[in-house]
Amino acid sequence: MSPCWRWPTIAAVKRTPQESGDRLPFLITVGVFVVMLACLPLVLRVDAEIDGDRPMYLDMERMLNLQTGYVATTGQPPVETRLSGGESVVIGETEFVASDGVTLNVSTTDEDSFCISANNQEGTSSERCSE
């Protein structure tokens, strides 16, 4: 007597050769990665130049906040000063020390306004005035 059901059979998979279109996404991904890797030295150089200016801008911001707070709390005119890297000045009760390689110049424009000009050893300069 023969059984009425049979064990399932697994059909052989016929593999066709890869077409060039199948590899296109992979090649695009590799190409983008290579281009990004080639740009890395340029990106690192630009980042280092930007970071070199950061202490100057931070010093300007700190001095602006100190002078603004001093004028607002005491009612006295801003403190005129010129500082180079490592030099300090006391404004109100707070001591301010200029970062290495940074020169700050604070000049008054009227009784409660002032301008801060700064430059660094790399030749970058900036100026900002109070409002």
Residue pairs with C-beta under 8 A, 6 or more apart in sequence:
49 122
52 120
52 122
52 124
53 120
53 122
53 124
55 99
55 100
55 101
55 102
55 120
56 99
56 102
56 118
56 119
56 120
56 124
56 126
57 118
57 126
58 99
59 98
59 99
59 102
59 104
59 118
60 104
60 116
60 118
60 126
60 128
62 96
63 96
63 104
63 106
63 116
64 116
64 128
64 130
66 91
66 92
66 94
66 96
67 78
67 79
67 91
67 106
67 114
67 116
67 130
68 130
69 92
70 76
70 78
70 79
70 91
70 92
71 77
71 78
71 112
71 114
71 130
73 92
74 92
77 108
77 111
77 112
78 106
78 108
78 112
78 113
78 114
78 130
79 89
79 91
79 106
80 106
80 107
80 108
80 114
81 89
81 104
81 105
81 106
82 103
82 104
82 105
82 106
83 89
83 96
83 98
83 103
83 104
83 105
84 98
84 102
84 103
85 98
85 99
85 100
85 101
85 102
85 103
86 97
86 98
86 100
87 97
87 98
88 95
88 96
88 97
88 98
89 95
89 96
90 96
98 104
101 120
101 121
101 122
102 118
102 119
102 120
102 121
103 118
103 119
103 120
104 116
104 117
104 118
105 116
105 117
105 118
106 114
106 115
106 116
107 114
107 115
107 117
108 114
109 115
109 129
112 130
113 129
113 130
113 131
114 129
114 130
115 127
115 128
115 129
115 130
116 127
116 128
116 129
117 125
117 126
117 127
118 125
118 126
118 127
119 125
119 126
